């Protein structure tokens, strides 16, 4: 049973995950109410705004759209934070707190920034309390959200005050 708070991450589609048209089409055909566009690498992230502008932002099938910022970095967290800021994407932007917790530039995203809790494969941020405490102590994002990452990848977004 899918509810309005459930989403599919395009990264969960093994065959389609690196091809925006195929991944978005599959999420739409499977009737997911919401979608996370998983731009896990810098290259994939750079291709997303280009693709979306070429198709006229054809995401109206979804009640909610978010974008997973790169977690596999070719450069630095600072460079990726700037890349995300410069993209101008209007969606919630999901970040791994272990990579981006020190990036003060993300404060400019205001309510768009969402920190994803980490899965059991990583020590950092396994609990919501630990993730929120780490981000809050830096005052990086006073209006951040938290994304609960469940397998298969992710289930819901929570907006925190």
PyMOL commands that place a pseudoatom at each C-alpha (Angstrom):
pseudoatom trace, name=CA, resn=UNK, resi=1, chain=A, elem=C, hetatm=0, pos=[0.000, 0.000, 0.000]
pseudoatom trace, name=CA, resn=UNK, resi=2, chain=A, elem=C, hetatm=0, pos=[1.375, 3.393, -0.995]
pseudoatom trace, name=CA, resn=UNK, resi=3, chain=A, elem=C, hetatm=0, pos=[0.374, 6.527, 0.834]
pseudoatom trace, name=CA, resn=UNK, resi=4, chain=A, elem=C, hetatm=0, pos=[0.760, 10.189, -0.068]
pseudoatom trace, name=CA, resn=UNK, resi=5, chain=A, elem=C, hetatm=0, pos=[3.895, 10.357, 2.102]
pseudoatom trace, name=CA, resn=UNK, resi=6, chain=A, elem=C, hetatm=0, pos=[5.676, 7.572, 0.256]
pseudoatom trace, name=CA, resn=UNK, resi=7, chain=A, elem=C, hetatm=0, pos=[8.137, 8.139, -2.543]
pseudoatom trace, name=CA, resn=UNK, resi=8, chain=A, elem=C, hetatm=0, pos=[10.431, 6.219, -4.792]
pseudoatom trace, name=CA, resn=UNK, resi=9, chain=A, elem=C, hetatm=0, pos=[13.999, 7.252, -5.337]
pseudoatom trace, name=CA, resn=UNK, resi=10, chain=A, elem=C, hetatm=0, pos=[15.140, 6.876, -8.921]
pseudoatom trace, name=CA, resn=UNK, resi=11, chain=A, elem=C, hetatm=0, pos=[18.371, 5.442, -7.516]
pseudoatom trace, name=CA, resn=UNK, resi=12, chain=A, elem=C, hetatm=0, pos=[16.388, 2.329, -6.583]
pseudoatom trace, name=CA, resn=UNK, resi=13, chain=A, elem=C, hetatm=0, pos=[15.871, 1.551, -10.268]
pseudoatom trace, name=CA, resn=UNK, resi=14, chain=A, elem=C, hetatm=0, pos=[18.979, -0.435, -11.123]
pseudoatom trace, name=CA, resn=UNK, resi=15, chain=A, elem=C, hetatm=0, pos=[18.524, -0.364, -14.897]
pseudoatom trace, name=CA, resn=UNK, resi=16, chain=A, elem=C, hetatm=0, pos=[17.160, 3.183, -15.210]
pseudoatom trace, name=CA, resn=UNK, resi=17, chain=A, elem=C, hetatm=0, pos=[18.830, 5.113, -12.405]
pseudoatom trace, name=CA, resn=UNK, resi=18, chain=A, elem=C, hetatm=0, pos=[21.485, 6.856, -14.508]
pseudoatom trace, name=CA, resn=UNK, resi=19, chain=A, elem=C, hetatm=0, pos=[19.066, 7.911, -17.261]
pseudoatom trace, name=CA, resn=UNK, resi=20, chain=A, elem=C, hetatm=0, pos=[16.610, 10.639, -16.305]
pseudoatom trace, name=CA, resn=UNK, resi=21, chain=A, elem=C, hetatm=0, pos=[13.976, 9.948, -19.007]
pseudoatom trace, name=CA, resn=UNK, resi=22, chain=A, elem=C, hetatm=0, pos=[13.802, 6.231, -18.194]
pseudoatom trace, name=CA, resn=UNK, resi=23, chain=A, elem=C, hetatm=0, pos=[13.851, 6.706, -14.417]
pseudoatom trace, name=CA, resn=UNK, resi=24, chain=A, elem=C, hetatm=0, pos=[11.148, 9.385, -14.393]
pseudoatom trace, name=CA, resn=UNK, resi=25, chain=A, elem=C, hetatm=0, pos=[9.008, 7.402, -16.837]
pseudoatom trace, name=CA, resn=UNK, resi=26, chain=A, elem=C, hetatm=0, pos=[9.240, 4.291, -14.645]
pseudoatom trace, name=CA, resn=UNK, resi=27, chain=A, elem=C, hetatm=0, pos=[8.292, 6.185, -11.480]
pseudoatom trace, name=CA, resn=UNK, resi=28, chain=A, elem=C, hetatm=0, pos=[5.309, 7.644, -13.322]
pseudoatom trace, name=CA, resn=UNK, resi=29, chain=A, elem=C, hetatm=0, pos=[4.238, 4.301, -14.811]
pseudoatom trace, name=CA, resn=UNK, resi=30, chain=A, elem=C, hetatm=0, pos=[4.444, 2.660, -11.385]
pseudoatom trace, name=CA, resn=UNK, resi=31, chain=A, elem=C, hetatm=0, pos=[2.210, 5.458, -10.069]
pseudoatom trace, name=CA, resn=UNK, resi=32, chain=A, elem=C, hetatm=0, pos=[4.437, 6.585, -7.232]
pseudoatom trace, name=CA, resn=UNK, resi=33, chain=A, elem=C, hetatm=0, pos=[2.832, 9.659, -5.627]
pseudoatom trace, name=CA, resn=UNK, resi=34, chain=A, elem=C, hetatm=0, pos=[6.215, 11.315, -5.065]
pseudoatom trace, name=CA, resn=UNK, resi=35, chain=A, elem=C, hetatm=0, pos=[9.683, 10.926, -6.495]
pseudoatom trace, name=CA, resn=UNK, resi=36, chain=A, elem=C, hetatm=0, pos=[13.225, 11.601, -5.391]
pseudoatom trace, name=CA, resn=UNK, resi=37, chain=A, elem=C, hetatm=0, pos=[15.488, 12.278, -8.359]
pseudoatom trace, name=CA, resn=UNK, resi=38, chain=A, elem=C, hetatm=0, pos=[18.663, 10.590, -7.184]
pseudoatom trace, name=CA, resn=UNK, resi=39, chain=A, elem=C, hetatm=0, pos=[21.614, 12.558, -8.544]
pseudoatom trace, name=CA, resn=UNK, resi=40, chain=A, elem=C, hetatm=0, pos=[24.140, 10.618, -6.497]
pseudoatom trace, name=CA, resn=UNK, resi=41, chain=A, elem=C, hetatm=0, pos=[27.186, 11.735, -8.523]
pseudoatom trace, name=CA, resn=UNK, resi=42, chain=A, elem=C, hetatm=0, pos=[28.231, 15.214, -9.578]
pseudoatom trace, name=CA, resn=UNK, resi=43, chain=A, elem=C, hetatm=0, pos=[27.951, 14.247, -13.245]
pseudoatom trace, name=CA, resn=UNK, resi=44, chain=A, elem=C, hetatm=0, pos=[24.399, 12.981, -12.797]
pseudoatom trace, name=CA, resn=UNK, resi=45, chain=A, elem=C, hetatm=0, pos=[23.479, 16.120, -10.856]
pseudoatom trace, name=CA, resn=UNK, resi=46, chain=A, elem=C, hetatm=0, pos=[24.859, 18.384, -13.605]
pseudoatom trace, name=CA, resn=UNK, resi=47, chain=A, elem=C, hetatm=0, pos=[22.757, 16.546, -16.179]
pseudoatom trace, name=CA, resn=UNK, resi=48, chain=A, elem=C, hetatm=0, pos=[19.487, 16.976, -14.263]
pseudoatom trace, name=CA, resn=UNK, resi=49, chain=A, elem=C, hetatm=0, pos=[18.786, 20.710, -14.806]
pseudoatom trace, name=CA, resn=UNK, resi=50, chain=A, elem=C, hetatm=0, pos=[19.773, 20.292, -18.460]
pseudoatom trace, name=CA, resn=UNK, resi=51, chain=A, elem=C, hetatm=0, pos=[17.349, 17.396, -18.873]
pseudoatom trace, name=CA, resn=UNK, resi=52, chain=A, elem=C, hetatm=0, pos=[14.527, 19.130, -17.006]
pseudoatom trace, name=CA, resn=UNK, resi=53, chain=A, elem=C, hetatm=0, pos=[14.854, 22.303, -19.076]
pseudoatom trace, name=CA, resn=UNK, resi=54, chain=A, elem=C, hetatm=0, pos=[14.793, 20.278, -22.300]
pseudoatom trace, name=CA, resn=UNK, resi=55, chain=A, elem=C, hetatm=0, pos=[11.529, 18.539, -21.406]
pseudoatom trace, name=CA, resn=UNK, resi=56, chain=A, elem=C, hetatm=0, pos=[9.813, 21.516, -19.849]
pseudoatom trace, name=CA, resn=UNK, resi=57, chain=A, elem=C, hetatm=0, pos=[10.052, 20.207, -16.278]
pseudoatom trace, name=CA, resn=UNK, resi=58, chain=A, elem=C, hetatm=0, pos=[7.658, 17.313, -17.025]
pseudoatom trace, name=CA, resn=UNK, resi=59, chain=A, elem=C, hetatm=0, pos=[7.128, 16.170, -13.446]
pseudoatom trace, name=CA, resn=UNK, resi=60, chain=A, elem=C, hetatm=0, pos=[3.442, 16.984, -13.046]
pseudoatom trace, name=CA, resn=UNK, resi=61, chain=A, elem=C, hetatm=0, pos=[2.570, 13.309, -12.441]
pseudoatom trace, name=CA, resn=UNK, resi=62, chain=A, elem=C, hetatm=0, pos=[4.034, 13.625, -8.957]
pseudoatom trace, name=CA, resn=UNK, resi=63, chain=A, elem=C, hetatm=0, pos=[2.559, 15.306, -5.901]
pseudoatom trace, name=CA, resn=UNK, resi=64, chain=A, elem=C, hetatm=0, pos=[6.049, 15.976, -4.601]
pseudoatom trace, name=CA, resn=UNK, resi=65, chain=A, elem=C, hetatm=0, pos=[9.528, 16.009, -6.115]
pseudoatom trace, name=CA, resn=UNK, resi=66, chain=A, elem=C, hetatm=0, pos=[12.878, 16.144, -4.377]
pseudoatom trace, name=CA, resn=UNK, resi=67, chain=A, elem=C, hetatm=0, pos=[16.457, 15.871, -5.589]
pseudoatom trace, name=CA, resn=UNK, resi=68, chain=A, elem=C, hetatm=0, pos=[19.160, 13.902, -3.827]
pseudoatom trace, name=CA, resn=UNK, resi=69, chain=A, elem=C, hetatm=0, pos=[22.346, 15.961, -3.951]
pseudoatom trace, name=CA, resn=UNK, resi=70, chain=A, elem=C, hetatm=0, pos=[25.567, 14.160, -4.865]
pseudoatom trace, name=CA, resn=UNK, resi=71, chain=A, elem=C, hetatm=0, pos=[27.005, 11.931, -2.166]
pseudoatom trace, name=CA, resn=UNK, resi=72, chain=A, elem=C, hetatm=0, pos=[29.725, 10.437, -4.363]
pseudoatom trace, name=CA, resn=UNK, resi=73, chain=A, elem=C, hetatm=0, pos=[32.018, 13.409, -4.881]
pseudoatom trace, name=CA, resn=UNK, resi=74, chain=A, elem=C, hetatm=0, pos=[34.652, 14.055, -7.524]
pseudoatom trace, name=CA, resn=UNK, resi=75, chain=A, elem=C, hetatm=0, pos=[35.475, 17.428, -5.989]
pseudoatom trace, name=CA, resn=UNK, resi=76, chain=A, elem=C, hetatm=0, pos=[34.722, 18.715, -2.489]
pseudoatom trace, name=CA, resn=UNK, resi=77, chain=A, elem=C, hetatm=0, pos=[31.608, 19.231, -0.372]
pseudoatom trace, name=CA, resn=UNK, resi=78, chain=A, elem=C, hetatm=0, pos=[32.098, 22.989, -0.781]
pseudoatom trace, name=CA, resn=UNK, resi=79, chain=A, elem=C, hetatm=0, pos=[32.190, 22.720, -4.581]
pseudoatom trace, name=CA, resn=UNK, resi=80, chain=A, elem=C, hetatm=0, pos=[29.128, 20.472, -4.618]
pseudoatom trace, name=CA, resn=UNK, resi=81, chain=A, elem=C, hetatm=0, pos=[27.229, 22.794, -2.272]
pseudoatom trace, name=CA, resn=UNK, resi=82, chain=A, elem=C, hetatm=0, pos=[27.911, 25.624, -4.728]
pseudoatom trace, name=CA, resn=UNK, resi=83, chain=A, elem=C, hetatm=0, pos=[26.887, 23.435, -7.675]
pseudoatom trace, name=CA, resn=UNK, resi=84, chain=A, elem=C, hetatm=0, pos=[23.567, 22.703, -5.980]
pseudoatom trace, name=CA, resn=UNK, resi=85, chain=A, elem=C, hetatm=0, pos=[23.027, 26.365, -5.092]
pseudoatom trace, name=CA, resn=UNK, resi=86, chain=A, elem=C, hetatm=0, pos=[23.797, 27.463, -8.649]
pseudoatom trace, name=CA, resn=UNK, resi=87, chain=A, elem=C, hetatm=0, pos=[21.385, 24.910, -10.140]
pseudoatom trace, name=CA, resn=UNK, resi=88, chain=A, elem=C, hetatm=0, pos=[18.330, 26.883, -9.088]
pseudoatom trace, name=CA, resn=UNK, resi=89, chain=A, elem=C, hetatm=0, pos=[16.274, 23.701, -8.788]
pseudoatom trace, name=CA, resn=UNK, resi=90, chain=A, elem=C, hetatm=0, pos=[12.973, 24.520, -7.042]
pseudoatom trace, name=CA, resn=UNK, resi=91, chain=A, elem=C, hetatm=0, pos=[12.632, 21.212, -5.177]
pseudoatom trace, name=CA, resn=UNK, resi=92, chain=A, elem=C, hetatm=0, pos=[13.639, 19.978, -1.753]
pseudoatom trace, name=CA, resn=UNK, resi=93, chain=A, elem=C, hetatm=0, pos=[17.322, 19.070, -1.891]
pseudoatom trace, name=CA, resn=UNK, resi=94, chain=A, elem=C, hetatm=0, pos=[18.459, 16.065, 0.113]
pseudoatom trace, name=CA, resn=UNK, resi=95, chain=A, elem=C, hetatm=0, pos=[21.940, 15.964, 1.619]
pseudoatom trace, name=CA, resn=UNK, resi=96, chain=A, elem=C, hetatm=0, pos=[23.937, 13.450, 3.626]
pseudoatom trace, name=CA, resn=UNK, resi=97, chain=A, elem=C, hetatm=0, pos=[24.812, 15.114, 6.934]
pseudoatom trace, name=CA, resn=UNK, resi=98, chain=A, elem=C, hetatm=0, pos=[28.155, 13.326, 7.165]
pseudoatom trace, name=CA, resn=UNK, resi=99, chain=A, elem=C, hetatm=0, pos=[29.247, 15.034, 3.933]
pseudoatom trace, name=CA, resn=UNK, resi=100, chain=A, elem=C, hetatm=0, pos=[27.611, 18.449, 4.195]
pseudoatom trace, name=CA, resn=UNK, resi=101, chain=A, elem=C, hetatm=0, pos=[27.160, 19.320, 7.875]
pseudoatom trace, name=CA, resn=UNK, resi=102, chain=A, elem=C, hetatm=0, pos=[30.010, 21.855, 7.751]
pseudoatom trace, name=CA, resn=UNK, resi=103, chain=A, elem=C, hetatm=0, pos=[28.795, 23.669, 4.632]
pseudoatom trace, name=CA, resn=UNK, resi=104, chain=A, elem=C, hetatm=0, pos=[27.498, 27.022, 5.813]
pseudoatom trace, name=CA, resn=UNK, resi=105, chain=A, elem=C, hetatm=0, pos=[26.619, 27.965, 2.218]
pseudoatom trace, name=CA, resn=UNK, resi=106, chain=A, elem=C, hetatm=0, pos=[23.659, 25.582, 2.421]
pseudoatom trace, name=CA, resn=UNK, resi=107, chain=A, elem=C, hetatm=0, pos=[21.943, 28.053, 4.739]
pseudoatom trace, name=CA, resn=UNK, resi=108, chain=A, elem=C, hetatm=0, pos=[21.045, 29.975, 1.577]
pseudoatom trace, name=CA, resn=UNK, resi=109, chain=A, elem=C, hetatm=0, pos=[18.749, 27.100, 0.612]
pseudoatom trace, name=CA, resn=UNK, resi=110, chain=A, elem=C, hetatm=0, pos=[16.468, 27.972, 3.527]
pseudoatom trace, name=CA, resn=UNK, resi=111, chain=A, elem=C, hetatm=0, pos=[13.557, 25.506, 3.644]
pseudoatom trace, name=CA, resn=UNK, resi=112, chain=A, elem=C, hetatm=0, pos=[14.688, 23.523, 0.587]
pseudoatom trace, name=CA, resn=UNK, resi=113, chain=A, elem=C, hetatm=0, pos=[17.474, 21.674, 2.394]
pseudoatom trace, name=CA, resn=UNK, resi=114, chain=A, elem=C, hetatm=0, pos=[16.673, 18.272, 3.834]
pseudoatom trace, name=CA, resn=UNK, resi=115, chain=A, elem=C, hetatm=0, pos=[19.172, 16.119, 5.710]
pseudoatom trace, name=CA, resn=UNK, resi=116, chain=A, elem=C, hetatm=0, pos=[18.766, 12.409, 5.208]
pseudoatom trace, name=CA, resn=UNK, resi=117, chain=A, elem=C, hetatm=0, pos=[19.427, 10.107, 8.092]
pseudoatom trace, name=CA, resn=UNK, resi=118, chain=A, elem=C, hetatm=0, pos=[22.127, 7.565, 7.404]
pseudoatom trace, name=CA, resn=UNK, resi=119, chain=A, elem=C, hetatm=0, pos=[21.561, 3.863, 6.990]
pseudoatom trace, name=CA, resn=UNK, resi=120, chain=A, elem=C, hetatm=0, pos=[22.989, 1.075, 9.124]
pseudoatom trace, name=CA, resn=UNK, resi=121, chain=A, elem=C, hetatm=0, pos=[26.074, 0.845, 6.925]
pseudoatom trace, name=CA, resn=UNK, resi=122, chain=A, elem=C, hetatm=0, pos=[27.392, 4.094, 8.415]
pseudoatom trace, name=CA, resn=UNK, resi=123, chain=A, elem=C, hetatm=0, pos=[28.045, 5.008, 12.007]
pseudoatom trace, name=CA, resn=UNK, resi=124, chain=A, elem=C, hetatm=0, pos=[27.172, 8.658, 11.515]
pseudoatom trace, name=CA, resn=UNK, resi=125, chain=A, elem=C, hetatm=0, pos=[23.604, 9.824, 11.966]
pseudoatom trace, name=CA, resn=UNK, resi=126, chain=A, elem=C, hetatm=0, pos=[21.832, 6.508, 12.380]
pseudoatom trace, name=CA, resn=UNK, resi=127, chain=A, elem=C, hetatm=0, pos=[19.234, 8.125, 14.589]
pseudoatom trace, name=CA, resn=UNK, resi=128, chain=A, elem=C, hetatm=0, pos=[17.194, 11.248, 13.855]
pseudoatom trace, name=CA, resn=UNK, resi=129, chain=A, elem=C, hetatm=0, pos=[18.397, 12.772, 17.137]
pseudoatom trace, name=CA, resn=UNK, resi=130, chain=A, elem=C, hetatm=0, pos=[22.045, 12.369, 16.200]
pseudoatom trace, name=CA, resn=UNK, resi=131, chain=A, elem=C, hetatm=0, pos=[21.539, 13.793, 12.699]
pseudoatom trace, name=CA, resn=UNK, resi=132, chain=A, elem=C, hetatm=0, pos=[19.495, 16.763, 13.882]
pseudoatom trace, name=CA, resn=UNK, resi=133, chain=A, elem=C, hetatm=0, pos=[21.891, 17.519, 16.749]
pseudoatom trace, name=CA, resn=UNK, resi=134, chain=A, elem=C, hetatm=0, pos=[24.866, 17.580, 14.385]
pseudoatom trace, name=CA, resn=UNK, resi=135, chain=A, elem=C, hetatm=0, pos=[23.238, 19.956, 11.942]
pseudoatom trace, name=CA, resn=UNK, resi=136, chain=A, elem=C, hetatm=0, pos=[21.620, 22.149, 14.594]
pseudoatom trace, name=CA, resn=UNK, resi=137, chain=A, elem=C, hetatm=0, pos=[24.835, 22.761, 16.503]
pseudoatom trace, name=CA, resn=UNK, resi=138, chain=A, elem=C, hetatm=0, pos=[26.252, 24.620, 13.502]
pseudoatom trace, name=CA, resn=UNK, resi=139, chain=A, elem=C, hetatm=0, pos=[23.128, 26.681, 12.860]
pseudoatom trace, name=CA, resn=UNK, resi=140, chain=A, elem=C, hetatm=0, pos=[23.610, 25.734, 9.229]
pseudoatom trace, name=CA, resn=UNK, resi=141, chain=A, elem=C, hetatm=0, pos=[19.955, 25.258, 8.463]
pseudoatom trace, name=CA, resn=UNK, resi=142, chain=A, elem=C, hetatm=0, pos=[17.481, 26.616, 10.969]
pseudoatom trace, name=CA, resn=UNK, resi=143, chain=A, elem=C, hetatm=0, pos=[14.599, 25.585, 8.680]
pseudoatom trace, name=CA, resn=UNK, resi=144, chain=A, elem=C, hetatm=0, pos=[15.951, 22.264, 7.513]
pseudoatom trace, name=CA, resn=UNK, resi=145, chain=A, elem=C, hetatm=0, pos=[13.969, 19.081, 7.071]
pseudoatom trace, name=CA, resn=UNK, resi=146, chain=A, elem=C, hetatm=0, pos=[14.793, 15.473, 7.783]
pseudoatom trace, name=CA, resn=UNK, resi=147, chain=A, elem=C, hetatm=0, pos=[14.290, 12.598, 5.372]
pseudoatom trace, name=CA, resn=UNK, resi=148, chain=A, elem=C, hetatm=0, pos=[13.859, 9.159, 6.888]
pseudoatom trace, name=CA, resn=UNK, resi=149, chain=A, elem=C, hetatm=0, pos=[15.792, 6.810, 4.649]
pseudoatom trace, name=CA, resn=UNK, resi=150, chain=A, elem=C, hetatm=0, pos=[14.178, 3.386, 4.613]
pseudoatom trace, name=CA, resn=UNK, resi=151, chain=A, elem=C, hetatm=0, pos=[15.072, 0.473, 2.383]
pseudoatom trace, name=CA, resn=UNK, resi=152, chain=A, elem=C, hetatm=0, pos=[13.946, 0.311, -0.316]
pseudoatom trace, name=CA, resn=UNK, resi=153, chain=A, elem=C, hetatm=0, pos=[14.984, 3.936, -0.561]
pseudoatom trace, name=CA, resn=UNK, resi=154, chain=A, elem=C, hetatm=0, pos=[13.298, 6.592, 0.898]
pseudoatom trace, name=CA, resn=UNK, resi=155, chain=A, elem=C, hetatm=0, pos=[9.864, 6.614, 2.351]
pseudoatom trace, name=CA, resn=UNK, resi=156, chain=A, elem=C, hetatm=0, pos=[8.909, 9.972, 3.796]
pseudoatom trace, name=CA, resn=UNK, resi=157, chain=A, elem=C, hetatm=0, pos=[9.929, 13.526, 4.371]
pseudoatom trace, name=CA, resn=UNK, resi=158, chain=A, elem=C, hetatm=0, pos=[9.441, 15.311, 7.654]
pseudoatom trace, name=CA, resn=UNK, resi=159, chain=A, elem=C, hetatm=0, pos=[9.580, 19.075, 7.845]
pseudoatom trace, name=CA, resn=UNK, resi=160, chain=A, elem=C, hetatm=0, pos=[11.073, 20.329, 11.067]
pseudoatom trace, name=CA, resn=UNK, resi=161, chain=A, elem=C, hetatm=0, pos=[10.475, 23.826, 12.398]
for i in range(1, 161): cmd.bond("trace and resi %d" % i, "trace and resi %d" % (i + 1))
show_as sticks, trace
zoom trace
